[in-house]
Amino acid sequence: MSEKNCGFVVNNQTYQCAFQVAIDILDGKWKGLILWYLMQGPKRNSELRRLIPPITQKMLTQKLRQLEEEGVVIRTVYPVVPPKVDYRLTGQGERLKPVLELLYEWGADYIEARQAQDSQGEINEAS
């Protein structure tokens, strides 16, 4: 691993390495899921609420603003009545697609392995 990206400030935060920046952007319960859905194309706020039912409006707004500040999501306001707003990935956000896809694949493999392990444990306990 390269150590060229060590000890710097981004988004008013001090980081020890570039890995921390990436994890910070994906950190939390909702940001990764919001990015996952925006990967599929622009979404309106109401669409994201339907896709992520447990998220509150306040939390969705907060996380979208954070992602905007971090430069991975852009908010577009259209000059129409009633107002129309959508969210989409920026160029930097688009670069997250392969990372998110790999995380998805890893998560699916992990779930499968854990379920197999758990069911094997249940079989062993029943014996």
C-alpha positions, 0 to 999 in steps of 0.5 A: 500500500502506498503511503503518499496519502498520509496526514492531510485535511479534507472536508475540514477533517484530519485524516491519517490515510486515504482509506479513512476518507473513503470509509468516512464517506461510506460510513453510517447506516444510510449513506452507502444505501443512498449511494447504492440507489443513486448508482442506478440513476437520478432519484427524487427525495420521495423515491429514496424514501420509498426505496429506504422505508425505515429512514426518516425524512430528517435523516435522509435530508441530513445524509444527502447534504453530507454526501453533497458536501463530500462531493459525491452527490449533486442536487439539481433543482429544476425551474418548474412549478411545482418545484422538482429536485433530484439527486445524482452521483457526481463524477467522483460519486460515479467512481464509487460504483465498482467499489459499491458493487464489490462491497455488494458481492462481498456482502452477498458471499458473507451472508451465504457463508454465515447462513451456511455456518449457522445452519451447520451449527444448528445441525450439530446442536440437534445431533 
